[in-house]
């Protein structure tokens, strides 16, 4: 009996030990306490090493945000700095590019800007949203204003001009965007005001350089992708925009409300977007339409263009066109590699309505804000045949490290031969030499003749209506030592031929750029 008793006690003790050992391996209901959140405002360094989303400058639903981008570089054929021009300089070959130059390069990676946005919940899943943003030059602190850069070079010989071009960035405190709206987590977003076209959104999402001025043809051009042939249509001044997403699919519509009288750059305009995301692949297809869209430019010198005596110096030349365009863009992310690509097809034709002056067009208010309100001459017959503008781009971004990317891209833009009778505007040099505008003698695509300037021989053909191309190849390194700071350096080579080079002083450019971008 004593032996049995001892055996039972030993067995019980063994079972208790085994049970205890097994219990030690079972999961417990308690989880280790989460580490205390990092105070991103503890020091300036901790703030720099946080993202704008994680550590916004917000109070009661209002957020102040922005970017400052400053740099410098050397170009083999540079355009001189202009503090009103959104790009500051032209890294892409341009009409006034001529001669090597070291100079300051603002906004190389991104447009410097400051903005205020709101997002305030008003009911379950319902929010009031809004955003006002202005781009500026970080060296001069001037608002970005493309038309103003043209005014600054009006009646100036081309070889003496600073960088300038038309742009949808005009006005002042709202030159980027200014809208308000309603957002629902299921039903989508409805906004009204000054807004990006869907094609402008695509330049940030599907360009390997995100529409960079220093490294992207798309970012430099304005007519490629964002404006689908006319940079002014990259933004709508008064518009209604609706976007909705469901289960990886998205759709959107954008309609301009009002015409020139509401300070829009076209009489009518609309865009549509369809897209999806699946397993690392993103695709968007867009359609764009604009009626009587305006593009602005300088007259050049009085001697060359024969401008009427007494015209004010801030009168700009305007060209009207109708636009029908289709765009498809895609990107695919696989681990540290992201591939980009897209194609644009734009058909530009003479406007539905033709006028002689901005005042006659009823565009006085629009022209007033851009160039002083004087009735500039409008060209309504720039397209004897429809112009077909096409853009193709491919690129890649690879994360060498979690904070170091290498980026490359290739861009090719080309147009058809849509020549007709030479006019005073598309061929000033032959016109001035005695070829009568509007005659058969003016038709042709011969080499461009000598133009005024010390030893300057224009490139390309004698008419901008001739077939031609622009292409660019770029590479860049982007290092983020902390989350809010980008240190970048890279190079872009660009070349222009044929009608797209008509009147250019040089036909190629190598632009090297380095800079720093800080976001807040």
WOQUI-V630247 format. One record per run of one state. SS is the DSSP state (a for helix, b for strand, c for the rest). FROM is the first residue (numbers start at 0). LEN is the number of residues. If there is no record, write none. Layout:
BEGIN
<<SS/FROM/LEN> <SS/FROM/LEN>>
END
This chain:
BEGIN
<<c/0/1> <a/1/24> <c/25/18> <a/43/5> <c/48/8> <b/56/3> <c/59/2> <b/61/14> <c/75/4> <b/79/1> <c/80/20> <b/100/6> <c/106/6> <b/112/11> <c/123/2> <b/125/11> <c/136/6> <b/142/1> <c/143/2> <a/145/6> <c/151/6> <a/157/3> <c/160/1> <b/161/1> <c/162/14> <b/176/8> <c/184/3> <b/187/9> <c/196/1> <a/197/9> <c/206/10> <a/216/5> <c/221/9> <a/230/4> <b/234/12> <c/246/2> <b/248/8> <c/256/3> <a/259/3> <c/262/5> <b/267/11> <c/278/2> <b/280/17> <c/297/4> <a/301/4> <c/305/11> <b/316/18> <c/334/2> <b/336/13> <c/349/7> <b/356/1> <a/357/4> <c/361/2> <a/363/8> <c/371/5> <b/376/3> <c/379/7> <b/386/15> <c/401/2> <b/403/12> <c/415/12> <a/427/5> <c/432/7> <a/439/3> <c/442/4> <b/446/1> <c/447/13> <b/460/1> <c/461/6> <b/467/15> <c/482/2> <b/484/14> <a/498/3> <c/501/6> <b/507/12> <c/519/1>>
END
